């Protein structure tokens, strides 16, 4: 149960960061700061894809 919740939290975080990056670019907020959000989203995605889930 905890593994499934962590999986969902990581995916939600990825989508939130990706949406924040998109909004930041469209609105021109923070100069280059939105690109850091994209880097964080990519890091979360890579972790999610490489993380080994232990069987319940």
ZIDA-V997801 format. One record per pair of residues at least 4 apart in sequence whose ideal C-beta (glycine too) atoms are under 7 Angstrom apart, sorted by sequence separation. I is the first residue (numbers start at 1). J is the second residue. If there is no record, write none. Layout:
((I,J) (I,J))
This chain:
((1,5) (2,6) (3,7) (4,8) (5,9) (6,10) (7,11) (8,12) (9,13) (10,14) (11,15) (12,16) (13,17) (14,18) (15,19) (16,20) (17,21) (18,22) (19,23) (20,24) (21,25) (22,26) (23,27) (30,34) (34,38) (35,39) (36,40) (37,41) (38,42) (39,43) (40,44) (41,45) (42,46) (43,47) (44,48) (45,49) (46,50) (47,51) (24,29) (29,34) (24,30) (24,33) (25,34) (24,34) (21,34) (24,37) (21,37) (20,37) (21,38) (17,37) (21,41) (17,40) (18,41) (17,41) (14,41) (17,44) (14,44) (13,44) (14,45) (10,44) (14,48) (10,47) (11,48) (10,48) (3,53) (3,54) (3,56))
